[in-house]
């Protein structure tokens, strides 16, 4: 996962939940990218070969995600019974931080991408899970 440039302060609090994008459901429409208040979502593209072409999906930088849920739904007044979803493909889910490494390993991208970027994806998620458990 490419890290965003800039100064990185140590995390003050690990969120209870983090957003995870199911790469198989993501079409790369960038709806989530437009609403993220901490700019932790990026578009990825890989070449799947001559026959399959390219695959695009968005990915959450777990180190930057604050668990705000804005990428999943637009906050509404408590009196409004309707939820406005951001992703038209229902590709984003909020996952308890302690389980994020398991979920990312399964749905975070094509198997070859996950294997190639295992430390950045699953390792980072596991590290955050450990921090979360230690802070409880």
PAVOZA-513444 format. One line per field, with one value per residue: residue in one letter; chain; x, y, z of N, C-alpha, C in turn. Coordinates in nm, 3 decimals, padded with zeros to 5 digits, m for minus. Atoms other than C-alpha are relative to their C-alpha. Example, Ala and Ser with C-alpha at 12.3 -4.5 7.8 and 13.67 -1.06 7.14 Angstrom:
<pts>
residu <- c(A	S)
chaine <- c(A	A)
n_px <- c(00.089	m00.082)
n_py <- c(m00.119	m00.119)
n_pz <- c(00.000	m00.006)
ca_px <- c(01.230	01.367)
ca_py <- c(m00.450	m00.106)
ca_pz <- c(00.780	00.714)
c_px <- c(00.090	m00.077)
c_py <- c(00.120	00.109)
c_pz <- c(00.000	00.073)
</pts>
This chain:
<pts>
residu <- c(X	X	X	X	X	X	X	X	X	X	X	X	X	X	X	X	X	X	X	X	X	X	X	X	X	X	X	X	X	X	X	X	X	X	X	X	X	X	X	X	X	X	X	X	X	X	X	X	X	X	X	X	X	X	X	X	X	X	X	X	X	X	X	X	X	X	X	X	X	X	X	X	X	X	X	X	X	X	X	X	X	X	X	X	X	X	X	X	X	X	X	X	X	X	X	X	X	X	X	X	X	X	X	X	X	X	X	X	X	X	X	X	X	X	X	X	X	X	X	X	X	X	X	X	X	X	X	X	X	X	X	X	X	X	X	X)
chaine <- c(A	A	A	A	A	A	A	A	A	A	A	A	A	A	A	A	A	A	A	A	A	A	A	A	A	A	A	A	A	A	A	A	A	A	A	A	A	A	A	A	A	A	A	A	A	A	A	A	A	A	A	A	A	A	A	A	A	A	A	A	A	A	A	A	A	A	A	A	A	A	A	A	A	A	A	A	A	A	A	A	A	A	A	A	A	A	A	A	A	A	A	A	A	A	A	A	A	A	A	A	A	A	A	A	A	A	A	A	A	A	A	A	A	A	A	A	A	A	A	A	A	A	A	A	A	A	A	A	A	A	A	A	A	A	A	A)
n_px <- c(00.085	m00.079	00.025	00.015	m00.111	00.033	m00.039	00.090	m00.003	00.041	00.144	00.039	00.102	00.032	00.146	00.063	00.023	m00.067	00.067	m00.066	00.068	m00.002	m00.052	00.083	00.122	m00.035	m00.011	m00.091	00.079	m00.062	00.095	m00.056	m00.119	00.045	00.058	m00.086	m00.052	m00.143	m00.072	m00.070	00.043	m00.069	00.039	m00.104	00.024	m00.100	00.017	00.031	m00.042	00.063	00.137	00.086	m00.009	m00.041	00.097	m00.011	00.077	m00.050	m00.057	m00.013	m00.127	00.044	m00.075	00.061	00.144	00.041	00.122	00.110	00.110	00.053	m00.010	00.107	00.127	00.000	00.067	00.133	00.062	00.053	00.142	00.016	m00.009	m00.069	m00.147	m00.055	m00.126	m00.097	m00.040	00.118	m00.021	m00.005	m00.132	m00.075	00.059	m00.073	m00.042	m00.069	m00.145	m00.064	00.023	m00.030	m00.104	00.061	00.088	m00.084	m00.065	00.099	00.072	m00.069	m00.051	m00.023	m00.095	m00.141	m00.030	m00.011	m00.124	m00.113	00.001	00.044	m00.048	00.067	00.143	00.035	m00.090	00.046	00.127	m00.028	m00.063	00.105	00.079	m00.078	00.008	00.137	00.015	m00.083	00.058	00.129)
n_py <- c(m00.115	m00.122	m00.090	m00.139	m00.084	m00.099	00.028	00.097	m00.004	00.128	00.014	m00.023	00.096	00.096	00.009	00.130	00.061	m00.060	00.029	00.092	00.005	00.128	m00.030	00.065	m00.078	m00.138	m00.029	m00.112	m00.121	m00.105	m00.070	m00.002	m00.085	m00.140	m00.042	00.033	m00.123	00.011	00.032	00.128	00.094	m00.020	00.086	00.092	00.066	00.100	00.060	00.142	00.074	m00.033	00.052	m00.057	m00.146	m00.058	m00.003	m00.119	m00.002	m00.094	00.066	m00.084	m00.001	00.027	m00.086	m00.134	00.011	m00.034	00.073	m00.096	00.059	m00.089	00.068	00.099	m00.070	m00.142	m00.020	m00.061	m00.031	00.121	00.012	00.042	00.146	00.046	m00.007	m00.027	00.073	m00.064	00.096	00.059	00.145	00.059	00.065	m00.042	00.040	m00.034	00.125	m00.022	m00.011	00.127	00.098	m00.059	00.072	00.117	m00.044	m00.053	00.114	00.069	m00.080	m00.126	m00.012	00.129	00.081	m00.028	m00.131	00.017	00.073	m00.088	m00.113	00.057	m00.075	m00.130	00.017	00.084	m00.035	m00.127	00.027	00.078	m00.093	m00.085	00.087	00.017	m00.126	m00.013	00.091	m00.050	m00.123	00.028)
n_pz <- c(00.000	00.006	m00.112	00.038	m00.042	m00.102	m00.136	m00.060	m00.146	m00.058	m00.020	m00.138	m00.036	00.104	00.008	m00.026	00.131	00.115	00.127	00.092	00.128	00.068	00.134	00.102	00.020	00.034	00.143	00.020	00.031	m00.080	m00.088	m00.135	00.004	m00.003	m00.129	m00.114	m00.061	m00.034	00.124	m00.018	00.103	00.127	00.111	00.046	00.128	00.037	00.131	m00.018	00.118	00.128	00.007	m00.103	m00.005	m00.127	m00.108	m00.084	m00.123	m00.100	m00.117	m00.119	m00.072	m00.137	m00.093	m00.003	m00.022	m00.136	m00.031	m00.007	00.075	00.103	00.129	00.008	00.010	m00.033	m00.129	00.008	m00.128	m00.063	00.031	00.140	00.005	00.120	m00.001	00.132	00.016	00.088	00.102	00.066	00.016	m00.134	m00.006	m00.119	m00.127	m00.121	m00.062	m00.127	00.021	m00.035	00.107	00.131	00.072	00.062	00.108	00.108	00.065	00.083	00.101	00.024	00.137	00.066	m00.078	00.031	m00.056	m00.145	m00.026	00.029	m00.093	m00.128	m00.117	m00.006	m00.022	m00.114	m00.111	m00.058	m00.067	m00.120	m00.094	m00.056	m00.088	m00.122	m00.074	m00.050	m00.113	m00.110	m00.054	m00.064)
ca_px <- c(00.000	00.144	00.178	00.064	00.335	00.348	00.415	00.272	00.188	00.158	m00.197	m00.364	m00.648	m00.715	m01.077	m01.317	m01.388	m01.206	m01.341	m01.256	m01.339	m01.434	m01.224	m01.452	m01.754	m01.571	m01.607	m01.368	m01.644	m01.453	m01.766	m01.593	m01.277	m01.472	m01.623	m01.337	m01.251	m00.899	m00.804	m00.723	m00.876	m00.684	m00.759	m00.558	m00.525	m00.353	m00.302	m00.464	m00.313	m00.419	m00.733	m00.866	m00.753	m00.719	m00.891	m00.958	m01.069	m01.037	m00.837	m00.832	m00.502	m00.570	m00.301	m00.499	m00.857	m01.033	m01.340	m01.579	m01.806	m01.855	m01.741	m02.025	m02.315	m02.385	m02.463	m02.832	m03.046	m03.160	m03.521	m03.459	m03.536	m03.351	m02.982	m02.795	m02.526	m02.209	m02.106	m02.367	m02.220	m02.223	m01.850	m01.747	m01.800	m01.700	m01.505	m01.403	m01.035	m00.946	m01.074	m00.956	m00.643	m00.857	m01.106	m00.838	m00.662	m00.986	m01.142	m00.880	m00.785	m00.708	m00.516	m00.193	m00.212	m00.270	00.016	00.252	00.153	00.093	00.307	00.150	m00.207	m00.238	00.066	m00.059	m00.409	m00.268	m00.052	m00.358	m00.554	m00.275	m00.272	m00.650	m00.641	m00.360	m00.555	m00.868)
ca_py <- c(00.000	00.335	00.564	00.922	01.184	01.425	01.439	01.147	01.194	00.893	00.765	00.894	00.645	00.328	00.324	00.047	m00.018	00.045	00.059	m00.224	m00.224	m00.551	m00.532	m00.776	m00.548	m00.219	m00.070	00.218	00.483	00.691	00.792	00.701	00.883	01.208	01.203	01.075	01.352	01.216	01.134	00.770	00.613	00.560	00.412	00.107	m00.046	m00.369	m00.521	m00.866	m00.965	m00.947	m01.158	m01.005	m00.642	m00.420	m00.422	m00.107	m00.078	00.161	00.073	00.214	00.318	00.161	00.370	00.684	00.556	00.701	00.479	00.769	00.565	00.858	00.636	00.396	00.637	01.008	01.112	01.202	01.349	01.087	01.161	01.070	00.698	00.684	00.609	00.760	00.515	00.645	00.332	00.232	m00.120	m00.180	m00.259	m00.095	m00.241	m00.136	m00.413	m00.438	m00.342	m00.674	m00.858	m00.628	m00.831	m01.140	m00.950	m00.764	m01.095	m01.230	m00.937	m00.661	m00.726	m00.995	m01.287	m01.208	m00.844	m00.943	m01.192	m00.934	m00.662	m00.886	m00.687	m00.352	m00.483	m00.763	m00.670	m00.315	m00.439	m00.691	m00.420	m00.196	m00.489	m00.545	m00.176	m00.182	m00.484	m00.333	m00.007	m00.177)
ca_pz <- c(00.000	m00.095	00.203	00.172	00.196	00.486	00.854	01.046	01.411	01.639	01.672	01.988	01.983	01.787	01.661	01.764	01.396	01.070	00.716	00.477	00.108	m00.058	m00.375	m00.559	m00.511	m00.569	m00.918	m00.861	m00.878	m00.619	m00.423	m00.097	m00.198	m00.236	00.115	00.332	00.581	00.651	00.291	00.368	00.056	m00.266	m00.606	m00.710	m01.055	m01.151	m01.492	m01.496	m01.830	m02.192	m02.152	m01.828	m01.872	m01.566	m01.229	m01.027	m00.668	m00.378	m00.070	00.283	00.438	00.778	00.947	00.863	00.898	01.204	01.185	01.122	00.886	00.646	00.357	00.439	00.493	00.512	00.871	00.910	01.183	01.431	01.334	00.968	00.914	00.581	00.552	00.259	00.152	m00.010	m00.198	m00.458	m00.463	m00.086	m00.100	00.229	00.571	00.918	01.088	01.455	01.470	01.632	01.322	01.044	00.961	00.892	00.676	00.476	00.407	00.256	00.068	00.050	m00.311	m00.565	m00.408	m00.592	m00.476	m00.113	m00.126	m00.276	m00.023	00.280	00.525	00.435	00.437	00.688	00.897	00.950	01.036	01.283	01.445	01.491	01.639	01.889	01.984	02.025	02.256	02.463	02.507	02.642)
c_px <- c(00.090	m00.038	m00.010	00.118	m00.047	00.043	m00.102	00.017	m00.040	m00.151	m00.033	m00.097	m00.025	m00.152	m00.051	m00.020	00.079	m00.076	00.085	m00.083	00.016	00.037	m00.084	m00.128	00.027	00.017	00.097	m00.073	00.051	m00.097	00.057	00.120	m00.037	m00.045	00.092	00.063	00.149	00.084	00.079	m00.038	00.072	m00.049	00.120	m00.041	00.110	m00.035	m00.018	00.038	m00.082	m00.146	m00.092	00.003	00.047	m00.113	00.028	m00.084	00.061	00.048	00.016	00.141	m00.036	00.071	m00.066	m00.149	m00.032	m00.131	m00.125	m00.127	m00.055	00.009	m00.111	m00.136	00.015	m00.074	m00.132	m00.046	m00.060	m00.149	m00.026	00.017	00.079	00.150	00.047	00.136	00.089	00.034	m00.124	00.010	00.011	00.132	00.079	m00.072	00.090	00.026	00.065	00.152	00.073	m00.012	00.043	00.104	m00.056	m00.084	00.082	00.067	m00.095	m00.054	00.071	00.056	00.014	00.107	00.147	00.044	00.020	00.130	00.122	00.013	m00.041	00.041	m00.073	m00.148	m00.031	00.087	m00.043	m00.130	00.022	00.063	m00.106	m00.090	00.070	m00.006	m00.138	m00.020	00.078	m00.061	m00.132	00.016)
c_py <- c(00.122	00.091	00.142	00.079	00.096	m00.047	m00.094	00.002	m00.137	00.000	00.017	m00.107	m00.092	m00.016	m00.141	m00.077	00.076	m00.039	m00.095	m00.005	m00.139	00.026	m00.065	00.077	00.141	00.016	00.114	00.130	00.123	00.080	00.014	00.094	00.147	00.046	m00.022	00.126	m00.005	m00.045	m00.131	m00.104	00.032	m00.100	m00.085	m00.062	m00.102	m00.055	m00.149	m00.084	00.037	m00.041	00.072	00.152	00.049	m00.012	00.122	m00.021	00.103	m00.080	00.102	m00.010	m00.011	00.085	00.136	m00.002	00.029	m00.067	00.086	m00.048	00.089	m00.065	m00.103	00.069	00.146	00.018	00.076	00.038	m00.129	m00.021	m00.046	m00.152	m00.053	00.018	00.023	m00.068	00.072	m00.092	m00.063	m00.152	m00.072	m00.075	00.033	m00.048	00.045	m00.130	00.031	m00.009	m00.131	m00.105	00.048	m00.080	m00.125	00.039	00.052	m00.115	m00.072	00.084	00.128	00.020	m00.138	m00.079	00.031	00.136	m00.011	m00.071	00.091	00.113	m00.042	00.084	00.134	m00.015	m00.072	00.032	00.127	m00.022	m00.078	00.089	00.088	m00.080	m00.020	00.127	00.019	m00.087	00.050	00.125	m00.022	m00.025)
c_pz <- c(00.000	00.115	m00.052	00.056	00.109	00.137	00.064	00.151	00.053	00.029	00.148	00.048	m00.118	m00.002	00.031	m00.129	m00.106	m00.126	m00.083	m00.127	m00.060	m00.146	m00.110	m00.029	m00.048	m00.151	m00.028	m00.032	00.074	00.087	00.141	00.009	00.016	00.138	00.119	00.060	00.034	m00.119	00.011	m00.105	m00.130	m00.103	m00.040	m00.133	m00.021	m00.137	00.020	m00.123	m00.122	m00.002	00.098	00.006	00.136	00.103	00.084	00.125	00.093	00.121	00.112	00.055	00.148	00.104	00.016	00.031	00.147	00.039	00.004	m00.072	m00.111	m00.139	m00.020	m00.017	00.042	00.133	m00.019	00.140	00.055	m00.032	m00.143	m00.008	m00.119	00.011	m00.142	m00.010	m00.099	m00.116	m00.065	m00.014	00.133	00.023	00.126	00.125	00.114	00.075	00.134	m00.022	00.028	m00.110	m00.138	m00.078	m00.069	m00.122	m00.119	m00.076	m00.095	m00.114	m00.041	m00.139	m00.062	00.076	m00.028	00.055	00.151	00.035	m00.016	00.103	00.141	00.120	00.015	00.034	00.130	00.121	00.070	00.077	00.130	00.108	00.067	00.094	00.133	00.086	00.063	00.125	00.121	00.066	00.074	00.148)
</pts>
